[in-house]
């Protein structure tokens, strides 16, 4: 309750000023600027300018109506801007308000649907609603106007389909994550090692179809520029944020980057630790553990191996937190239940303290996510469950 009041109280005070700027002098829903601008470029027939930083900067200045030090780069596929085309004629704040409203509906709708599959959380629905409201990534997603709710919808839909036995449809939803391809770095490898061939085929087909249709619609030159930006950001993840990138990220890549001063050594430990995480998640997926355990492991692997994931994208972790909380309540007497319960609590709180890594050089959230995966590995066998 204290966390919810603090986060949203600050947000209400900060956003209570009329006009485009908040009390701190920042543009409201600042990250959302790139989407209406990209949609307008598509409408005007200038899709080839989507990845021109100067064009984006000029359009930001034109939209804001004054000089600004805001620097954004468009790293998304060109198809991500298409849903915003119908809103292109509206003022920026109107577009942003419509989008965050729809995103909140997606978020709370996903939480509601997931809660219907967690019987042990039913007696705690009020507390669950409060926790959903106080979830730090929700606050960060809202104030920045990001598209993270779509990630949550993809993972939620995939889990519900797995639960109903529709594995191929679940794989299609996971393949839809191709609009943020960094979330698909780990998942195909987990499924490959787990020999989940049908699901893997569905994931790759879905992702490939999205890219093929985008190529057909936008053409070769636009896709070439997108691929170049994507490869550049993969090689240098810090370029996706122009300041303080490392302390804002919550993955293995940023963890080693903060801890070690040698770039080549960072990549070595990132790849090594990613392999361990993928192999662990694959072993859990292949086991006879309940779906909640297996899906949470898959989700944690997608987050940890993601080369650049910011706090607002941790919105995608919500299904795993809910499913594991339900397991903890169901298995109170299990020797690992109390440990997992504590880790889940820390998984919610620790991302708030990411900026401390500027001084400590240790991103605690990554340690907690990895510890949760390790605990899941220890409870995956039937004798433990």
C-alpha distance (Angstrom), angle and dihedral (degrees) to the residues before:
residue distance angle dihedral
X1 . . .
X2 3.81 . .
X3 3.80 90.6 .
X4 3.81 92.9 49.3
X5 3.81 92.5 48.3
X6 3.81 92.3 47.5
X7 3.81 96.1 46.8
X8 3.78 99.0 43.2
X9 3.81 94.1 34.7
X10 3.79 89.2 58.0
X11 3.81 89.8 45.3
X12 3.82 92.7 50.7
X13 3.81 92.8 49.0
X14 3.79 93.2 44.1
X15 3.82 94.8 48.0
X16 3.82 95.9 40.7
X17 3.79 93.2 93.1
X18 3.81 116.3 100.0
X19 3.77 118.9 -113.3
X20 3.77 135.5 20.9
X21 3.80 100.3 -41.7
X22 3.81 129.3 70.5
X23 3.80 125.1 -141.0
X24 3.81 91.6 -86.6
X25 3.80 90.9 56.5
X26 3.80 93.9 -108.6
X27 3.79 124.5 130.8
X28 3.79 111.0 -101.6
X29 3.83 113.0 -111.9
X30 3.80 86.8 5.0
X31 3.83 98.6 177.0
X32 3.79 90.3 55.0
X33 3.83 90.6 68.2
X34 3.79 91.6 86.9
X35 3.80 95.3 59.8
X36 3.83 102.1 57.2
X37 3.80 89.0 41.3
X38 3.81 91.1 51.8
X39 3.80 90.9 46.0
X40 3.81 90.2 51.5
X41 3.81 91.4 50.2
X42 3.81 89.3 53.0
X43 3.82 91.9 49.0
X44 3.81 89.9 49.8
X45 3.81 91.7 50.6
X46 3.80 94.4 -111.1
X47 3.80 99.6 117.2
X48 3.82 89.4 136.9
X49 3.82 87.6 69.3
X50 3.81 93.7 60.2
X51 3.80 91.9 99.7
X52 3.81 97.6 39.1
X53 3.82 105.7 110.8
X54 3.81 92.6 -159.8
X55 3.80 92.9 53.4
X56 3.80 90.5 49.6
X57 3.81 91.5 48.4
X58 3.83 91.9 49.4
X59 3.79 91.6 49.6
X60 3.81 91.4 48.8
X61 3.81 89.9 53.4
X62 3.81 90.3 47.4
X63 3.81 92.6 48.8
X64 3.79 94.3 46.0
X65 3.78 91.7 46.5
X66 3.78 94.5 -138.8
X67 3.76 141.5 54.4
X68 3.79 112.7 -69.6
X69 3.79 137.0 178.8
X70 3.80 91.8 -141.6
X71 3.81 110.4 130.0
X72 3.79 118.9 -171.1
X73 3.79 133.3 167.1
X74 3.79 124.5 -157.7
X75 3.82 108.0 -127.0
X76 3.81 98.8 161.6
X77 3.76 128.4 101.0
X78 3.82 113.3 -94.5
X79 3.82 90.0 -112.5
X80 3.82 90.5 66.9
X81 3.81 90.5 70.3
X82 3.82 94.2 52.8
X83 3.86 96.9 83.2
X84 3.81 88.4 57.6
X85 3.81 94.6 55.1
X86 3.86 93.4 90.4
X87 3.82 88.3 56.3
X88 3.81 95.7 47.0
X89 3.82 94.2 104.2
X90 3.82 93.7 55.5
X91 3.83 126.3 89.9
X92 3.78 115.1 -92.2
X93 3.81 97.6 -109.8
X94 3.81 91.2 49.4
X95 3.81 90.6 52.0
X96 3.80 91.6 46.7
X97 3.80 92.6 48.6
X98 3.80 91.9 50.4
X99 3.79 90.9 49.1
X100 3.81 98.1 47.8
X101 3.82 89.6 45.9
X102 3.81 91.2 53.9
X103 3.81 89.5 44.4
X104 3.80 92.1 52.9
X105 3.80 88.8 51.6
X106 3.81 89.1 51.4
X107 3.80 91.4 48.4
X108 3.80 98.7 48.0
X109 3.81 90.7 38.1
X110 3.81 89.7 55.6
X111 3.81 91.6 47.7
X112 3.81 89.9 50.0
X113 3.81 93.7 49.9
X114 3.80 91.8 46.8
X115 3.80 92.1 47.7
X116 3.79 88.6 56.8
X117 3.83 87.5 64.5
X118 3.81 94.5 49.2
X119 3.83 107.5 73.5
X120 3.80 94.0 176.3
X121 3.81 90.2 61.9
X122 3.83 93.9 53.1
X123 3.84 94.4 91.1
X124 3.81 88.2 51.5
X125 3.81 100.4 50.4
X126 3.81 94.9 127.1
X127 3.77 91.0 50.8
X128 3.80 89.6 45.5
X129 3.81 90.8 53.2
X130 3.80 90.0 49.4
X131 3.81 91.5 49.2
X132 3.82 90.3 49.2
X133 3.80 89.6 52.6
X134 3.82 92.9 46.6
X135 3.82 95.2 46.8
X136 3.85 102.8 126.4
X137 3.84 96.4 -141.8
X138 3.83 88.2 59.0
X139 3.80 90.7 58.3
X140 3.81 92.9 47.5
X141 3.80 93.1 45.4
X142 3.83 90.1 50.7
X143 3.80 99.9 48.3
X144 3.80 91.9 45.2
X145 3.82 96.5 43.5
X146 3.78 94.4 -130.3
X147 3.84 129.9 167.1
X148 3.82 96.4 -123.0
X149 3.81 93.9 120.5
X150 3.81 88.8 72.6
X151 3.81 89.3 60.3
X152 3.80 89.3 53.0
X153 3.82 91.4 50.2
X154 3.82 91.0 51.8
X155 3.81 93.5 50.8
X156 3.81 93.3 42.3
X157 3.80 92.8 49.7
X158 3.81 90.5 47.0
X159 3.81 92.2 52.1
X160 3.80 93.4 47.7
X161 3.81 90.3 49.9
X162 3.81 91.7 48.8
X163 3.79 88.3 50.6
X164 3.81 91.0 53.4
X165 3.80 91.3 48.1
X166 3.82 95.0 -108.9
X167 3.80 95.9 130.1
X168 3.81 95.9 161.9
X169 3.81 93.0 53.5
X170 3.80 88.8 46.6
X171 3.80 88.7 54.1
X172 3.80 90.0 51.1
X173 3.79 90.6 55.1
X174 3.80 90.8 49.0
X175 3.80 88.9 50.5
X176 3.81 88.9 55.9
X177 3.81 86.0 71.3
X178 3.81 85.4 81.8
X179 3.81 87.8 97.9
X180 3.83 83.6 73.8
X181 3.81 97.8 30.7
X182 3.81 94.4 -176.2
X183 3.81 87.0 75.3
X184 3.80 88.8 61.2
X185 3.80 95.8 55.6
X186 3.81 94.2 93.2
X187 3.81 106.1 23.5
X188 3.85 98.6 71.2
X189 3.81 91.2 47.7
X190 3.81 92.0 49.0
X191 3.80 90.6 51.4
X192 3.81 91.1 44.5
X193 3.81 93.6 53.3
X194 3.80 89.9 43.2
X195 3.83 88.9 52.2
X196 3.81 90.3 -127.8
X197 3.79 90.5 154.1
X198 3.82 100.4 167.5
X199 3.79 93.8 49.0
X200 3.80 91.1 44.7
X201 3.81 90.4 51.4
X202 3.81 90.4 50.4
X203 3.82 92.5 48.9
X204 3.81 94.8 48.8
X205 3.81 93.5 42.7
X206 3.80 92.2 50.0
X207 3.80 93.0 47.8
X208 3.80 92.9 44.6
X209 3.81 92.0 48.6
X210 3.81 90.8 52.9
X211 3.79 90.8 52.2
X212 3.84 93.8 44.3
X213 3.81 93.0 51.1
X214 3.80 89.8 47.0
X215 3.81 89.9 50.9
X216 3.81 91.4 50.2
X217 3.82 92.4 48.9
X218 3.81 100.1 43.0
X219 3.78 103.0 26.8
X220 3.77 136.9 -133.3
X221 3.81 101.0 -62.0
X222 3.81 95.4 53.7
X223 3.80 91.5 47.5
X224 3.80 91.0 47.2
X225 3.80 90.3 55.1
X226 3.79 91.7 45.8
X227 3.81 91.3 50.6
X228 3.81 90.9 50.4
X229 3.82 92.1 51.3
X230 3.80 90.5 45.7
X231 3.81 93.3 51.4
X232 3.80 92.1 45.2
X233 3.81 91.7 51.8
X234 3.82 90.7 46.9
X235 3.80 91.3 53.3
X236 3.82 92.6 44.7
X237 3.82 108.9 24.8
X238 3.80 91.7 177.3
X239 3.82 90.1 69.9
X240 3.80 90.3 74.5
X241 3.81 89.3 73.6
X242 3.75 119.0 36.3
X243 3.81 96.5 -147.0
X244 3.79 138.3 27.2
X245 3.82 91.3 0.9
X246 3.79 97.6 155.5
X247 3.78 97.4 56.2
X248 3.81 91.3 47.4
X249 3.81 94.1 55.3
X250 3.80 126.9 84.9
X251 3.81 107.6 -165.4
X252 3.78 139.3 95.9
X253 3.80 91.2 -98.2
X254 3.81 93.1 58.1
X255 3.82 91.5 39.9
X256 3.79 93.1 60.5
X257 3.80 91.9 38.4
X258 3.80 90.4 58.1
X259 3.79 93.3 43.9
X260 3.81 101.5 44.3
X261 3.83 128.8 47.2
X262 3.82 96.0 -155.5
X263 3.86 114.8 86.7
X264 3.81 96.1 -156.5
X265 3.80 91.7 49.1
X266 3.81 89.1 48.3
X267 3.79 90.9 56.5
X268 3.81 91.2 47.1
X269 3.80 93.5 53.9
X270 3.79 92.1 40.8
X271 3.80 91.9 54.9
X272 3.80 92.8 42.7
X273 3.81 94.7 48.8
X274 3.81 90.4 43.3
X275 3.79 89.9 55.4
X276 3.81 90.4 51.3
X277 3.81 91.3 49.2
X278 3.82 93.0 47.1
X279 3.82 92.5 46.9
X280 3.81 91.1 48.5
X281 3.80 92.6 48.6
X282 3.80 90.6 47.1
X283 3.81 91.4 52.3
X284 3.80 90.0 50.5
X285 3.81 92.6 46.8
X286 3.78 91.3 50.2
X287 3.81 92.7 48.7
X288 3.79 128.4 89.6
X289 3.80 92.0 -108.5
X290 3.82 118.1 132.5
X291 3.80 116.3 -83.0
X292 3.81 90.7 -110.0
X293 3.82 90.4 61.5
X294 3.80 94.7 42.8
X295 3.79 95.5 46.0
X296 3.81 92.2 46.4
X297 3.80 89.2 53.2
X298 3.81 90.4 51.2
X299 3.80 90.1 49.4
X300 3.81 93.3 48.4
X301 3.80 90.6 50.5
X302 3.83 90.3 51.2
X303 3.82 89.7 52.6
X304 3.80 98.7 42.7
X305 3.82 96.8 46.1
X306 3.81 92.6 43.3
X307 3.83 102.9 113.3
X308 3.80 94.5 -143.3
X309 3.78 120.3 17.1
X310 3.79 120.3 158.2
X311 3.78 127.4 -157.1
X312 3.80 93.8 -96.7
X313 3.82 90.4 58.2
X314 3.82 89.5 55.4
X315 3.80 82.1 81.2
X316 3.82 82.6 89.6
X317 3.81 89.4 65.2
X318 3.82 92.8 66.0
X319 3.85 95.6 93.1
X320 3.80 91.2 55.1
X321 3.80 92.6 49.1
X322 3.81 91.8 50.3
X323 3.80 95.3 45.6
X324 3.79 93.6 47.1
X325 3.81 92.3 46.2
X326 3.80 87.6 55.2
X327 3.82 90.0 50.3
X328 3.81 91.4 50.1
X329 3.81 91.3 52.7
X330 3.80 90.9 47.1
X331 3.82 94.0 48.3
X332 3.80 100.7 39.7
X333 3.81 91.5 146.3
X334 3.80 93.9 51.1
X335 3.80 111.6 112.5
X336 3.82 91.3 -127.1
X337 3.82 97.2 44.4
X338 3.81 95.8 88.6
X339 3.82 91.8 45.2
X340 3.79 91.7 49.7
X341 3.80 91.1 46.2
X342 3.80 91.0 55.0
X343 3.81 91.7 46.7
X344 3.81 91.1 51.1
X345 3.79 89.8 52.8
X346 3.81 90.3 50.6
X347 3.82 91.2 45.9
X348 3.80 88.3 61.3
X349 3.80 96.3 44.2
X350 3.81 105.3 35.7
X351 3.83 98.4 69.0
X352 3.81 87.1 65.0
X353 3.79 89.1 64.0
X354 3.79 95.3 51.0
X355 3.83 92.5 116.5
X356 3.82 89.2 63.9
X357 3.82 86.4 72.8
X358 3.81 86.6 74.5
X359 3.81 86.0 76.4
X360 3.82 104.0 22.2
X361 3.83 96.1 41.3
X362 3.82 88.2 -144.6
X363 3.81 121.4 107.0
X364 3.82 100.5 -149.5
X365 3.80 94.3 -166.6
X366 3.81 90.6 65.4
X367 3.81 90.9 51.4
X368 3.82 89.8 51.2
X369 3.82 94.1 48.1
X370 3.81 90.6 49.9
X371 3.82 90.7 47.5
X372 3.81 90.8 52.9
X373 3.80 90.0 52.2
X374 3.80 89.7 49.8
X375 3.81 91.4 51.7
X376 3.81 90.2 49.5
X377 3.78 88.7 52.9
X378 3.81 89.8 54.5
X379 3.82 93.8 51.5
X380 3.79 99.4 42.2
X381 3.81 97.5 95.7
X382 3.84 118.8 91.3
X383 3.80 91.8 -120.0
X384 3.80 90.3 58.5
X385 3.78 93.8 46.2
